[in-house]
Amino acid sequence: MGALFVALNSYVLSKVGATLTVILVITGQLLTGVVWDAISNGVELALLLGILCILTGILVTKRGQDQKANIKGY
């Protein structure tokens, strides 16, 4: 499983960049924790707001990277 994680990270890193790769890894870990918590304790409004904040952070980061790439001409 660890080898698969390293291989996928290497592939994703070359496609989306280091910042977004790290954010996606951390987001996956956080969302997995939220899902496990929701399964054991039920879904609360705070969990849904947390997920929304995480996804918004990913979108903002990706949009910022796209704008930098357009400015540099990539």
N, C-alpha and C positions, 0 to 999 in steps of 0.2 A: 504494500500500500504506500509506503514511503517513497519507493522508486517511482511509482505512478505520479505521486504528488510532485516530485522533482521534475519529472519529464513534462508534465502538463504546465508547471510554472515556467519552464524554459521556453516552451512553445508560446504561451500567452505573453510572456515578457517581451518577446521579439515582435509581437503583434500590437500590443496596446501600451507598452511602456512600463517602467518600474513602479511609478506612483499608483497607477490604476491596478496593476497586478497585486500590490500589497493591499490596497483597499479592498479588492475583490476577495482576497484570502481572509482578511479580518471580517469582512461582511458575511462571508460564508460561515465562519465560526460563530458570529453573533446571531445570525438567523437560525442556525442549528440549535443554539441554546434557547432561543425564544420559542422555537417549535417544541422542544422537549418540555419547556416550562408550561406552554399552553396545553400540551397533552396531559401533564400531571396536575395542573392547577386550574385549567380553564383559561379562556381568552378574556383579557381585560383591556380596557381602553388604553391604558398606559403601554401595553405591549404593541398594540396596533400603531400608536403614535411613534413608538420607538422604531418600528419597522419602516414607517413612512420617513422618518428622519434619516435612517441609514440609506434608503434608496434615493432620497433627495441628494444626499452627499455624493453618492456615486454619479448621479446625473450631472451635478455641478462640476465635479472633477473632470468628467469626460468632456463636457462642453468647454471647459477651460483649456484642456489639452488640444481640442480641435481648433479653438481660436488661435492658440499659439502656433499650431502647425500651419494655419492659413496665413498668418503674418510672416512666418519664415519661408513660406512658399513650398512646403513639402506636399 
